């Protein structure tokens, strides 16, 4: 799938996370992707994961520890077409707590797959 409607991509991505649909989320990533997350390190993985297989293992582990009620709500989407970079600002709500978060995704030259990603998380705040 070539990403051209970035707002739709961001909302579909958030919906897939909200329903714990790991296969749909991972479908956007290249086999040799890298992904950095402070939560990966907190779960005993390397902070930067290399390859789709390692990313699947991390995310499957993380999802197994989360409540089934997880909501991602997209706030804003920023796109740098020259750098092939999509930044999604969103709120992640679970167990009544909301965390402000950001995902930065760099795509390959065809805009089909994420080759590099990074997750950034803010402090927990009350539900908006």
MARLUM-882367 format. One line per 8 residues: their letters; for each residue x, z, y of N, C-alpha, C, O, CB. Coordinates in nm, 3 decimals, padded with zeros to 5 digits. Atoms other than C-alpha are relative to their C-alpha. Glycine has a CB too. Layout:
# residues N
a> X Z Y X Z Y X Z Y X Z Y X Z Y | ... $
# end
This chain:
# residues 128
xxxxxxxx> 00.084 00.000 -00.118 00.000 00.000 00.000 00.089 00.000 00.124 00.172 00.089 00.140 -00.096 00.122 00.000 | -00.073 00.005 -00.126 00.144 -00.100 00.335 -00.077 00.082 00.103 -00.197 00.061 00.123 00.019 -00.148 00.048 | 00.064 -00.085 -00.101 00.071 00.159 00.603 -00.001 -00.076 00.132 00.104 -00.114 00.184 00.072 00.138 00.015 | 00.012 00.065 -00.131 -00.061 -00.003 00.919 -00.096 00.077 00.091 -00.083 00.073 00.213 -00.047 -00.146 -00.017 | 00.092 -00.084 -00.077 -00.345 00.227 01.027 00.047 00.144 -00.018 00.009 00.211 -00.114 -00.151 -00.020 -00.047 | -00.068 -00.128 00.016 -00.148 00.546 01.085 -00.096 00.119 00.007 -00.075 00.219 -00.062 00.106 00.015 00.105 | 00.097 -00.108 -00.008 -00.443 00.763 01.181 -00.075 00.015 -00.131 -00.094 00.127 -00.180 -00.098 -00.025 00.116 | 00.068 -00.005 00.130 -00.629 00.671 00.861 00.094 00.053 -00.108 00.053 00.134 -00.191 -00.051 -00.140 -00.040 $
xxxxxxxx> -00.099 -00.049 00.096 -00.310 00.729 00.660 00.010 00.152 00.009 00.007 00.220 -00.094 00.138 -00.066 00.025 | -00.015 -00.145 -00.018 -00.273 01.079 00.807 -00.121 00.076 -00.052 -00.106 00.179 -00.117 00.023 00.033 00.148 | 00.120 -00.069 00.047 -00.634 01.174 00.736 -00.016 -00.010 -00.151 -00.061 00.086 -00.214 -00.123 -00.057 00.069 | 00.005 00.014 00.147 -00.621 01.037 00.380 00.103 00.092 -00.066 00.076 00.152 -00.169 00.025 -00.147 -00.042 | -00.105 -00.087 00.050 -00.295 01.225 00.325 -00.047 00.146 00.002 -00.031 00.218 -00.096 00.130 -00.016 00.084 | 00.050 -00.137 -00.013 -00.450 01.551 00.452 -00.112 00.027 -00.100 -00.117 00.135 -00.159 -00.050 00.025 00.143 | 00.110 -00.017 00.097 -00.760 01.500 00.236 00.054 00.014 -00.142 00.003 00.094 -00.220 -00.099 -00.119 00.009 | -00.060 -00.010 00.133 -00.544 01.446 -00.073 00.061 00.138 -00.022 00.045 00.196 -00.129 00.107 -00.110 -00.019 $
xxxxxxxx> -00.055 -00.135 00.012 -00.359 01.772 -00.006 -00.111 00.103 -00.013 -00.101 00.196 -00.093 00.089 00.032 00.122 | 00.110 -00.096 00.003 -00.686 01.956 00.056 -00.067 00.007 -00.136 -00.118 00.112 -00.175 -00.103 -00.035 00.106 | 00.060 -00.002 00.135 -00.813 01.854 -00.287 00.105 00.015 -00.111 00.074 -00.001 -00.228 -00.081 -00.128 -00.023 | -00.111 -00.020 00.095 -00.473 01.920 -00.454 00.027 -00.125 -00.083 00.060 -00.114 -00.201 -00.030 00.119 -00.093 | -00.019 00.128 00.069 -00.440 01.552 -00.548 00.145 -00.045 00.013 00.179 -00.130 00.095 -00.096 -00.109 00.057 | -00.143 00.024 -00.007 -00.067 01.542 -00.610 00.037 -00.146 -00.027 00.128 -00.198 00.036 00.070 00.089 -00.099 | -00.032 00.141 00.030 -00.068 01.190 -00.758 -00.021 -00.089 00.121 00.059 -00.179 00.147 -00.087 -00.049 -00.116 | 00.026 00.080 -00.120 -00.222 01.044 -00.442 00.106 00.026 00.107 00.152 -00.068 00.172 -00.140 00.029 00.055 $
xxxxxxxx> -00.103 -00.032 -00.099 00.025 01.228 -00.217 00.133 -00.065 -00.040 00.198 -00.128 00.043 00.018 00.155 00.012 | -00.128 00.054 00.046 00.324 01.123 -00.429 00.004 -00.152 -00.003 00.112 -00.211 00.001 00.031 00.054 -00.137 | 00.004 00.147 00.004 00.210 00.760 -00.444 00.063 -00.061 00.125 00.105 -00.177 00.123 -00.145 -00.049 -00.014 | -00.057 00.050 -00.125 00.337 00.724 -00.087 00.153 00.011 00.005 00.215 -00.042 00.097 -00.059 00.076 00.117 | -00.144 -00.025 -00.004 00.694 00.826 -00.176 00.077 -00.093 -00.092 00.030 -00.130 -00.200 00.028 00.144 -00.039 | -00.086 00.084 00.083 00.977 00.610 -00.307 00.062 00.085 -00.112 00.067 00.207 -00.102 00.112 -00.067 00.087 | -00.062 -00.071 00.113 01.145 00.701 -00.636 00.125 00.075 00.042 00.155 00.180 -00.015 00.034 -00.098 -00.112 | -00.125 -00.062 -00.042 01.469 00.787 -00.455 -00.011 00.072 00.135 00.087 00.081 00.209 00.109 -00.105 00.007 $
xxxxxxxx> 00.025 -00.069 -00.127 01.314 00.977 -00.163 00.078 00.130 00.008 00.128 00.182 -00.092 -00.149 00.027 00.018 | -00.048 -00.137 -00.021 01.448 01.295 -00.012 -00.104 00.072 00.085 -00.172 00.011 00.167 00.143 00.003 00.069 | 00.099 -00.078 -00.072 01.232 01.575 00.123 00.055 00.139 00.024 00.107 00.203 -00.068 -00.135 00.006 -00.078 | -00.052 -00.131 -00.038 01.329 01.893 00.308 -00.115 00.092 00.039 -00.202 00.055 00.118 00.102 -00.013 00.115 | 00.104 -00.097 -00.032 01.112 02.203 00.323 00.054 00.142 -00.018 00.118 00.171 -00.119 -00.124 -00.021 -00.089 | -00.042 -00.139 00.018 01.184 02.572 00.385 -00.076 00.068 -00.114 -00.026 00.163 -00.173 -00.021 00.079 00.130 | 00.078 -00.060 00.109 00.912 02.652 00.132 00.058 -00.035 -00.136 00.044 00.042 -00.231 -00.146 -00.046 00.008 | -00.066 00.035 00.126 01.101 02.468 -00.141 00.108 00.104 -00.030 00.119 00.153 -00.143 00.062 -00.143 00.006 $
xxxxxxxx> -00.106 -00.100 00.019 01.393 02.704 -00.089 -00.060 00.136 -00.036 -00.005 00.208 -00.119 00.086 00.013 00.128 | 00.065 -00.129 00.027 01.155 03.004 -00.091 -00.052 00.008 -00.144 -00.069 00.118 -00.197 -00.115 00.022 00.098 | 00.048 00.002 00.138 01.030 02.895 -00.436 00.113 -00.019 -00.101 00.088 -00.037 -00.221 -00.103 -00.111 -00.017 | -00.112 00.009 00.092 01.379 02.871 -00.580 00.056 -00.140 -00.020 00.146 -00.160 -00.102 -00.039 00.053 -00.129 | -00.052 00.137 00.005 01.434 02.498 -00.532 00.104 -00.016 00.111 00.119 00.071 00.196 -00.115 -00.105 00.014 | -00.086 00.034 -00.111 01.692 02.336 -00.312 -00.088 -00.028 00.121 -00.199 -00.079 00.105 00.091 -00.123 -00.033 | 00.079 00.027 -00.120 01.570 02.313 00.049 -00.022 -00.150 00.019 -00.125 -00.192 00.071 00.069 00.058 00.124 | 00.016 00.145 -00.002 01.628 01.937 00.026 -00.005 -00.050 -00.143 00.089 -00.032 -00.221 00.116 -00.069 00.080 $
xxxxxxxx> 00.021 00.055 00.135 01.492 01.770 -00.284 00.032 -00.149 00.002 00.007 -00.218 00.100 -00.146 00.025 -00.048 | -00.036 00.142 00.011 01.616 01.431 -00.403 -00.073 -00.062 -00.119 -00.059 -00.016 -00.232 00.153 -00.017 -00.015 | 00.072 00.072 00.104 01.395 01.193 -00.598 -00.143 00.046 -00.015 -00.176 00.163 00.006 00.071 00.015 -00.130 | 00.143 -00.026 00.016 01.024 01.172 -00.666 -00.026 00.103 -00.110 -00.118 00.184 -00.099 -00.075 -00.130 -00.030 | 00.019 -00.095 00.110 01.060 01.367 -00.992 00.020 00.144 00.049 -00.059 00.232 00.016 00.097 -00.032 -00.116 | -00.026 -00.134 -00.054 01.212 01.669 -00.812 -00.109 00.041 00.097 -00.149 00.158 00.101 00.137 00.005 00.069 | 00.107 -00.028 -00.096 00.948 01.644 -00.539 -00.129 00.037 -00.073 -00.199 00.129 -00.032 -00.023 -00.120 00.092 | 00.118 -00.031 00.080 00.669 01.640 -00.799 00.010 00.141 -00.058 -00.087 00.218 -00.054 -00.018 -00.104 -00.114 $
xxxxxxxx> -00.018 -00.132 00.060 00.813 01.948 -00.970 -00.020 00.111 00.105 -00.089 00.210 00.079 00.141 00.012 -00.063 | 00.017 -00.098 -00.107 00.835 02.139 -00.641 -00.147 00.011 00.042 -00.202 00.121 00.047 00.086 -00.038 00.121 | 00.138 -00.006 -00.047 00.488 02.043 -00.521 -00.096 00.051 -00.107 -00.190 00.123 -00.074 -00.045 -00.137 00.046 | 00.085 -00.052 00.108 00.329 02.112 -00.861 00.014 00.152 -00.009 -00.085 00.223 -00.027 00.036 -00.067 -00.136 | -00.023 -00.145 00.002 00.489 02.458 -00.860 -00.069 00.065 00.119 -00.136 00.167 00.104 00.151 00.031 00.001 | 00.061 -00.056 -00.121 00.377 02.523 -00.502 -00.153 00.001 -00.011 -00.216 00.101 00.022 00.043 -00.080 00.125 | 00.146 00.006 00.012 00.019 02.408 -00.570 -00.053 00.100 -00.103 -00.163 00.153 -00.087 -00.044 -00.141 -00.038 | 00.045 -00.095 00.103 -00.003 02.629 -00.881 -00.009 00.141 00.056 -00.079 00.225 00.000 00.093 -00.004 -00.121 $
xxxxxxxx> -00.001 -00.133 -00.061 00.059 02.931 -00.656 -00.100 00.013 00.115 -00.118 00.121 00.171 00.138 00.033 00.050 | 00.094 -00.001 -00.113 -00.198 02.834 -00.393 -00.143 00.019 -00.048 -00.176 -00.017 -00.161 00.012 -00.129 00.082 | 00.142 -00.008 00.034 -00.566 02.916 -00.390 -00.060 -00.141 -00.001 -00.008 -00.233 00.062 -00.076 00.091 00.101 | 00.064 00.131 00.005 -00.799 02.629 -00.469 -00.058 -00.039 00.135 -00.076 -00.158 00.162 -00.110 -00.002 -00.106 | 00.054 00.028 -00.134 -00.939 02.657 -00.117 00.116 -00.018 00.097 00.166 00.079 00.155 -00.096 00.115 00.048 | -00.107 00.036 -00.090 -00.674 02.480 00.088 -00.052 -00.111 00.089 -00.104 -00.211 00.039 00.130 -00.043 -00.078 | 00.050 00.102 -00.092 -00.764 02.282 00.398 00.111 -00.043 00.094 00.173 00.039 00.161 -00.120 00.052 00.080 | -00.089 00.058 -00.099 -00.540 02.051 00.595 -00.087 -00.071 00.102 -00.176 -00.148 00.066 00.105 -00.099 -00.066 $
xxxxxxxx> 00.076 00.065 -00.106 -00.679 01.942 00.931 00.099 -00.065 00.096 00.179 00.002 00.161 -00.092 00.101 00.075 | -00.090 00.076 -00.086 -00.496 01.669 01.120 -00.036 00.025 00.145 -00.153 00.018 00.184 -00.006 -00.152 -00.032 | 00.018 -00.017 -00.143 -00.450 01.740 01.488 00.043 -00.127 00.073 -00.034 -00.185 00.150 00.080 00.122 00.051 | -00.053 00.118 -00.068 -00.230 01.452 01.604 00.093 -00.077 -00.092 00.152 -00.023 -00.185 00.074 00.041 00.129 | -00.092 00.087 00.074 -00.033 01.160 01.468 00.085 -00.074 00.103 00.034 -00.137 00.195 -00.079 -00.102 -00.093 | -00.093 00.073 -00.086 00.275 01.021 01.638 00.074 -00.101 -00.085 00.113 -00.072 -00.198 00.100 00.098 00.071 | -00.066 00.107 00.074 00.435 00.694 01.534 00.112 -00.059 00.085 00.094 -00.090 00.202 -00.101 -00.110 -00.040 | -00.112 00.072 -00.060 00.774 00.549 01.616 00.023 -00.121 -00.090 00.093 -00.113 -00.191 00.131 00.091 00.012 $
xxxxxxxx> -00.007 00.119 00.085 00.744 00.197 01.479 00.142 -00.052 -00.014 00.178 -00.104 -00.120 -00.089 -00.109 00.056 | -00.138 00.048 00.007 01.104 00.110 01.561 00.078 00.077 -00.108 00.156 00.017 -00.182 00.069 00.015 00.137 | -00.068 -00.084 00.098 01.230 00.401 01.348 -00.078 00.011 -00.132 -00.030 00.072 -00.228 00.023 00.138 00.057 | 00.088 -00.006 00.117 00.943 00.360 01.094 -00.032 00.146 -00.036 -00.030 00.185 -00.153 00.065 -00.073 -00.121 | 00.021 -00.144 00.017 00.861 00.727 01.143 -00.142 00.040 00.042 -00.189 00.001 00.149 00.104 00.079 00.081 | 00.133 -00.053 -00.028 00.521 00.897 01.128 00.011 00.152 -00.001 00.062 00.212 -00.096 -00.106 -00.050 -00.105 | 00.001 -00.146 -00.010 00.482 01.257 01.244 -00.145 00.045 00.006 -00.222 00.000 00.091 00.080 00.050 00.126 | 00.137 -00.051 00.007 00.164 01.442 01.153 00.003 00.148 00.036 00.069 00.227 -00.031 -00.063 -00.023 -00.142 $
xxxxxxxx> 00.020 -00.140 -00.036 00.075 01.767 01.330 -00.133 00.043 -00.059 -00.234 -00.026 -00.042 00.005 00.022 00.156 | 00.124 -00.041 00.065 -00.183 01.964 01.137 -00.006 00.152 -00.012 00.093 00.222 00.009 -00.011 -00.064 -00.138 | 00.022 -00.141 00.032 -00.330 02.304 01.058 -00.024 00.008 -00.150 -00.100 -00.071 -00.206 -00.119 00.060 00.081 | 00.018 -00.025 00.142 -00.310 02.434 00.702 -00.066 00.137 -00.012 -00.009 00.238 00.028 00.136 -00.005 -00.079 | 00.074 -00.125 00.012 -00.571 02.698 00.623 -00.018 00.036 -00.146 -00.064 -00.044 -00.227 -00.137 -00.011 00.070 | 00.020 -00.053 00.135 -00.570 02.910 00.310 -00.021 00.150 00.011 00.045 00.217 00.090 00.121 -00.033 -00.093 | 00.032 -00.143 00.002 -00.713 03.253 00.240 -00.025 00.057 00.139 00.016 00.169 00.169 00.111 00.076 -00.067 | 00.037 -00.047 -00.133 -00.843 03.279 00.597 00.112 -00.001 00.103 00.093 00.043 00.216 -00.052 00.135 -00.011 $
xxxxxxxx> -00.112 00.006 -00.094 -00.502 03.223 00.755 00.037 -00.145 00.027 00.040 -00.228 -00.064 00.121 00.078 -00.055 | -00.036 00.135 -00.041 -00.402 02.914 00.947 00.144 -00.003 00.047 00.189 00.081 00.124 -00.094 -00.051 00.111 | -00.138 00.022 -00.040 -00.049 02.789 00.986 00.008 -00.137 00.066 -00.044 -00.235 00.012 00.098 00.009 -00.121 | -00.026 00.127 -00.066 00.048 02.519 01.231 00.117 -00.064 -00.074 00.214 00.004 -00.106 00.032 00.019 00.155 | -00.105 00.066 00.077 00.262 02.260 01.054 00.021 -00.143 00.049 -00.059 -00.198 00.124 -00.035 00.000 -00.149 | -00.037 00.136 -00.039 00.429 01.925 01.096 00.071 -00.065 -00.118 00.157 -00.004 -00.181 00.091 00.000 00.127 | -00.069 00.079 00.102 00.533 01.658 00.848 00.057 -00.123 00.070 -00.013 -00.192 00.145 -00.097 -00.041 -00.119 | -00.067 00.116 -00.056 00.783 01.393 00.949 00.036 -00.091 -00.116 00.108 -00.050 -00.207 00.128 00.041 00.084 $
xxxxxxxx> -00.022 00.093 00.110 00.793 01.087 00.726 00.063 -00.129 00.051 00.011 -00.193 00.143 -00.132 -00.031 -00.072 | -00.066 00.126 -00.033 01.032 00.794 00.749 -00.026 -00.098 -00.114 -00.001 -00.067 -00.231 00.154 00.019 00.024 | 00.038 00.101 00.099 00.917 00.479 00.570 00.110 -00.103 -00.021 00.200 -00.118 00.061 -00.128 -00.069 00.043 | -00.091 00.112 00.026 01.109 00.194 00.411 -00.036 -00.115 00.093 -00.135 -00.109 00.166 -00.007 -00.044 -00.149 | 00.019 00.111 -00.094 01.133 -00.137 00.595 -00.132 -00.073 -00.018 -00.176 -00.143 00.073 00.113 -00.098 -00.015 | 00.129 00.067 00.023 00.809 -00.264 00.438 -00.120 00.090 00.034 -00.234 00.046 00.022 -00.009 -00.046 -00.145 | 00.106 -00.099 -00.029 00.608 00.047 00.541 -00.084 00.031 -00.124 -00.201 00.064 -00.111 -00.090 -00.050 00.112 | 00.073 -00.030 00.123 00.510 00.098 00.175 00.026 00.141 -00.051 -00.065 00.206 -00.102 00.037 -00.099 -00.107 $
xxxxxxxx> -00.036 -00.129 00.059 00.695 00.415 00.078 00.080 00.087 00.096 00.161 00.039 00.176 00.079 -00.022 -00.127 | -00.078 -00.097 -00.075 00.829 00.728 00.239 00.134 00.015 -00.070 00.140 00.041 -00.191 -00.075 00.138 00.011 | -00.134 -00.015 00.055 01.205 00.742 00.189 00.060 00.135 00.036 00.150 00.185 -00.033 00.091 -00.113 00.049 | -00.051 -00.129 -00.044 01.266 01.065 00.378 -00.114 00.078 00.065 -00.191 00.023 00.144 00.119 -00.018 00.099 | 00.104 -00.083 -00.059 01.039 01.352 00.470 00.051 00.139 00.030 00.150 00.186 -00.028 -00.120 00.008 -00.092 | -00.035 -00.138 -00.035 01.057 01.694 00.625 -00.127 00.073 00.040 -00.210 00.020 00.114 00.105 00.004 00.113 | 00.114 -00.084 -00.035 00.803 01.974 00.652 00.050 00.115 00.087 00.152 00.178 00.058 -00.071 00.054 -00.127 | -00.032 -00.109 -00.092 00.812 02.224 00.938 -00.125 00.086 00.014 -00.235 00.034 00.027 00.048 -00.054 00.140 $
xxxxxxxx> 00.113 -00.091 -00.004 00.592 02.532 00.954 00.014 00.101 00.111 00.123 00.153 00.138 -00.016 00.071 -00.133 | 00.002 -00.102 -00.104 00.492 02.763 01.235 -00.047 00.131 -00.056 -00.066 00.145 -00.177 -00.089 -00.043 00.116 | 00.046 -00.134 00.039 00.381 03.123 01.227 -00.147 -00.005 -00.039 -00.222 -00.090 00.008 00.022 00.102 00.114 | 00.141 -00.014 00.039 00.055 03.223 01.063 -00.077 00.051 00.121 -00.032 00.141 00.192 -00.016 00.097 -00.124 | 00.086 -00.045 -00.109 -00.225 03.261 01.316 -00.143 00.008 -00.051 -00.171 -00.037 -00.163 00.009 -00.096 00.124 | 00.137 -00.013 00.045 -00.596 03.338 01.298 -00.064 -00.138 -00.009 -00.018 -00.233 00.054 -00.081 00.091 00.094 | 00.071 00.126 00.020 -00.837 03.065 01.189 -00.054 -00.048 00.133 -00.110 00.029 00.211 -00.113 00.015 -00.104 | 00.047 00.060 -00.128 -00.920 02.828 01.475 -00.149 -00.020 00.001 -00.204 -00.068 00.099 00.069 -00.132 00.025 $
# end
